[in-house]
């Protein structure tokens, strides 16, 4: 996959009531769109449909980490009256990039990687707020899984105040593989834990690192937590549940910026 480091935004709505301009309709148009580098958020594939082009679509989807959702024909017919051939896709708002190529690009620019990984963060407003804090505090990339995280839709874009268009966005099909890639490039992975002895201000943020933000309900998944290099907690003045995930991300990112700004 060839990296493109200038995001080319496309407007996107929710699956229901999507304007025609936001849909990619039909098999060959979708293949051509993907091959031309157009951002694709999701592919809707009719259940029990068949044909030679579907194999190529599946191959391209795997290569570019584009999620495929199997749906009944009624779903597709509800989105368009055109001859969709059992295939519709939603154009993406951001251009997704390859993680390794983003790492290479950041290092080549002489910068120390500071990335954010989202694990189960489903509220799109939180995602937008995290992206905004990430950009303001000097992070270069946002890593998201192809499933289990809120879509980078118009609401997320609005909440980010445009930050999602300026960050490098890496969509991966496995967060654990992404952690492996980070480790192979000398990038440490940090996760939060309510009872961790190490405090957020004690982390070596001046080193290449990636901060994992988990869901507010379940936190970071156990296998990601196990693979992390360090766990930390954010001190609070009172005994309470926890910070909102986007607020916590802002605190952590600001701490990272402080570490990197010190002489």
C-alpha positions as CSV (number, residue, x, y, z in Angstrom):
1,X,0.0,0.0,0.0
2,X,1.4,3.4,-1.0
3,X,1.3,5.9,1.8
4,X,-0.2,9.3,1.1
5,X,0.5,11.9,3.8
6,X,-2.0,14.5,2.8
7,X,-5.4,13.5,3.9
8,X,-8.1,13.8,1.2
9,X,-11.4,14.1,3.1
10,X,-14.6,12.8,1.7
11,X,-17.9,13.6,3.3
12,X,-19.7,10.6,4.9
13,X,-23.0,10.2,6.7
14,X,-24.5,7.4,8.7
15,X,-25.5,4.2,6.8
16,X,-29.2,5.1,6.8
17,X,-30.2,8.1,4.7
18,X,-26.7,8.5,3.1
19,X,-26.8,11.0,0.2
20,X,-26.0,9.4,-3.2
21,X,-22.8,11.4,-3.5
22,X,-21.4,9.6,-0.5
23,X,-22.0,6.1,-1.8
24,X,-19.9,4.0,-4.1
25,X,-22.3,1.8,-6.0
26,X,-21.5,-1.4,-7.8
27,X,-18.6,-3.8,-8.1
28,X,-16.3,-2.3,-10.7
29,X,-16.7,1.3,-9.4
30,X,-15.7,0.1,-5.9
31,X,-12.7,-1.8,-7.3
32,X,-11.6,1.3,-9.2
33,X,-12.2,3.6,-6.2
34,X,-10.0,1.5,-3.9
35,X,-7.2,1.1,-6.5
36,X,-7.2,4.8,-7.2
37,X,-6.5,5.5,-3.5
38,X,-10.0,6.8,-2.6
39,X,-10.7,6.4,1.2
40,X,-13.4,3.8,1.8
41,X,-14.9,3.5,5.3
42,X,-16.9,0.3,4.9
43,X,-18.1,-2.2,2.3
44,X,-21.7,-3.5,2.5
45,X,-22.0,-6.8,0.7
46,X,-25.3,-8.5,0.0
47,X,-25.8,-11.8,1.7
48,X,-25.5,-14.9,-0.5
49,X,-24.3,-12.9,-3.5
50,X,-21.7,-14.3,-5.9
51,X,-19.5,-13.4,-8.8
52,X,-15.9,-13.2,-9.9
53,X,-15.4,-9.5,-8.9
54,X,-16.3,-10.3,-5.3
55,X,-13.0,-12.2,-4.9
56,X,-11.1,-9.1,-6.0
57,X,-13.2,-6.9,-3.7
58,X,-12.4,-9.1,-0.7
59,X,-8.7,-9.2,-1.6
60,X,-8.6,-5.4,-1.8
61,X,-10.6,-5.0,1.4
62,X,-8.0,-7.2,3.2
63,X,-5.1,-5.4,1.7
64,X,-6.4,-1.9,2.7
65,X,-8.0,-3.0,6.0
66,X,-11.5,-2.0,4.9
67,X,-14.3,-3.7,7.0
68,X,-16.9,-5.8,5.1
69,X,-20.4,-6.0,6.5
70,X,-22.7,-8.7,5.2
71,X,-26.2,-7.4,4.9
72,X,-29.6,-8.4,3.4
73,X,-30.6,-7.0,0.0
74,X,-33.2,-4.9,1.7
75,X,-30.5,-2.9,3.4
76,X,-28.9,-2.1,0.0
77,X,-32.2,-1.3,-1.7
78,X,-33.0,1.1,1.2
79,X,-29.8,3.1,0.4
80,X,-30.1,3.3,-3.4
81,X,-32.5,2.4,-6.2
82,X,-29.6,2.1,-8.6
83,X,-28.3,-1.3,-9.8
84,X,-25.9,-2.0,-6.9
85,X,-25.0,-5.6,-8.0
86,X,-25.0,-6.6,-4.3
87,X,-22.3,-4.1,-3.4
88,X,-22.2,-0.7,-1.8
89,X,-19.5,1.2,0.0
90,X,-19.3,4.3,2.1
91,X,-16.6,6.8,1.1
92,X,-14.3,7.7,4.0
93,X,-13.7,11.1,5.5
94,X,-10.0,10.5,6.0
95,X,-7.3,8.7,4.1
96,X,-6.2,5.7,6.1
97,X,-2.4,5.0,6.1
98,X,-0.1,2.1,6.7
99,X,1.3,2.0,10.2
100,X,4.8,1.1,9.2
101,X,5.0,3.7,6.5
102,X,3.7,6.3,9.0
103,X,6.4,5.3,11.5
104,X,9.1,5.6,8.7
105,X,7.7,9.0,7.7
106,X,7.7,10.4,11.3
107,X,11.2,9.2,11.9
108,X,12.5,10.5,8.6
109,X,11.2,13.9,9.5
110,X,13.4,13.7,12.6
111,X,10.5,13.5,15.1
112,X,10.2,11.2,18.1
113,X,7.0,9.1,17.6
114,X,4.1,9.9,19.9
115,X,1.1,7.9,18.9
116,X,-2.4,7.2,20.3
117,X,-4.1,3.9,20.0
118,X,-7.9,3.5,20.5
119,X,-9.1,0.2,22.0
120,X,-12.9,0.0,22.2
121,X,-13.6,3.8,22.3
122,X,-17.0,3.9,20.7
123,X,-18.3,7.5,21.4
124,X,-17.4,9.5,18.3
125,X,-17.3,12.7,20.2
126,X,-14.7,11.3,22.5
127,X,-12.7,10.1,19.5
128,X,-12.9,13.6,18.1
129,X,-11.8,15.2,21.4
130,X,-8.9,12.7,21.7
131,X,-7.7,13.6,18.2
132,X,-7.9,17.3,19.0
133,X,-5.8,16.9,22.2
134,X,-3.4,14.6,20.3
135,X,-2.7,17.2,17.6
136,X,-2.4,20.0,20.1
137,X,0.1,18.1,22.2
138,X,2.3,17.0,19.3
139,X,1.2,13.5,18.7
140,X,1.6,12.5,15.0
141,X,-0.7,9.5,14.5
142,X,-4.0,7.9,15.7
143,X,-4.2,4.0,15.5
144,X,-7.7,2.6,15.2
145,X,-8.9,-1.0,14.7
146,X,-11.2,-1.8,11.7
147,X,-13.9,-3.0,14.2
148,X,-15.0,-2.2,17.7
149,X,-14.3,1.6,17.6
150,X,-16.6,4.4,16.7
151,X,-16.6,5.5,13.1
152,X,-14.7,8.6,12.0
153,X,-17.9,10.2,10.8
154,X,-19.0,13.8,10.5
155,X,-19.7,14.1,14.2
156,X,-16.2,12.8,15.1
157,X,-14.7,15.3,12.5
158,X,-16.7,18.2,14.1
159,X,-15.6,17.2,17.6
160,X,-12.0,17.1,16.5
161,X,-12.2,20.7,15.1
162,X,-10.3,19.4,12.0
163,X,-7.6,17.5,13.9
164,X,-8.6,14.2,12.3
165,X,-7.7,15.7,8.9
166,X,-4.2,16.6,10.1
167,X,-3.2,13.5,12.0
168,X,-2.0,10.4,10.3
169,X,-4.8,7.8,10.8
170,X,-3.7,4.2,10.7
171,X,-6.5,1.6,10.5
172,X,-5.4,-1.9,11.5
173,X,-7.1,-5.3,11.5
174,X,-5.3,-6.4,14.7
175,X,-4.3,-4.1,17.6
176,X,-1.9,-6.8,18.8
177,X,-0.1,-6.9,15.5
178,X,0.0,-3.1,15.6
179,X,1.7,-3.4,19.1
180,X,4.2,-5.8,17.5
181,X,5.0,-3.4,14.8
182,X,5.5,-0.6,17.3
183,X,7.8,-2.8,19.3
184,X,9.8,-3.8,16.3
185,X,10.4,-0.1,15.6
186,X,11.5,0.7,19.2
187,X,8.2,2.3,20.2
188,X,7.1,1.6,23.8
189,X,3.4,1.0,24.6
190,X,1.8,2.5,27.7
191,X,-1.6,1.7,29.2
192,X,-3.5,3.1,32.1
193,X,-4.6,1.0,35.2
194,X,-6.5,2.4,38.1
195,X,-4.2,0.7,40.7
196,X,-0.9,1.0,38.9
197,X,1.9,2.2,41.2
198,X,3.6,4.2,38.5
199,X,2.0,7.6,38.0
200,X,1.5,9.2,34.6
201,X,4.2,11.9,35.2
202,X,6.8,9.1,35.9
203,X,6.6,7.7,32.4
204,X,9.5,8.2,29.9
205,X,7.5,10.2,27.4
206,X,10.6,11.6,25.9
207,X,11.2,8.2,24.3
208,X,9.2,6.9,21.2
209,X,5.9,5.8,22.6
210,X,2.3,4.9,22.0
211,X,-0.5,5.5,24.5
212,X,-3.4,3.1,24.5
213,X,-6.8,4.5,25.5
214,X,-9.4,1.9,26.3
215,X,-13.2,2.0,26.6
216,X,-14.7,3.6,29.7
217,X,-16.6,0.4,30.5
218,X,-14.0,-2.2,30.1
219,X,-10.7,-0.4,29.7
220,X,-7.9,-1.8,27.6
221,X,-8.3,-5.4,26.5
222,X,-6.3,-7.9,28.6
223,X,-4.0,-9.1,25.8
224,X,-3.1,-5.5,24.9
225,X,-2.5,-4.7,28.6
226,X,-0.3,-7.7,28.9
227,X,1.7,-6.7,25.8
228,X,2.3,-3.2,27.1
229,X,5.7,-2.0,28.3
230,X,4.4,0.0,31.3
231,X,1.1,0.6,33.2
232,X,0.3,3.9,34.9
233,X,-2.4,5.7,36.9
234,X,-3.6,9.2,36.9
235,X,-3.8,10.6,40.5
236,X,-7.1,12.1,41.5
237,X,-8.0,14.4,44.4
238,X,-10.9,12.3,45.6
239,X,-11.9,8.6,45.6
240,X,-14.1,8.5,42.4
241,X,-14.6,6.3,39.4
242,X,-12.3,7.8,36.8
243,X,-11.8,10.6,34.3
244,X,-13.7,10.6,31.0
245,X,-11.6,8.9,28.4
246,X,-11.1,12.0,26.3
247,X,-10.2,14.0,29.4
248,X,-7.8,11.3,30.5
249,X,-6.2,11.3,27.1
250,X,-5.8,15.1,27.3
251,X,-4.0,14.8,30.7
252,X,-1.7,12.1,29.4
253,X,-0.9,13.9,26.2
254,X,-0.2,17.2,28.0
255,X,2.2,15.3,30.3
256,X,3.9,13.9,27.3
257,X,4.3,17.3,25.8
258,X,5.7,18.7,29.1
259,X,8.4,15.9,29.1
260,X,9.3,16.6,25.5
261,X,9.5,20.4,26.0
262,X,11.8,20.3,29.0
263,X,15.5,21.2,28.1
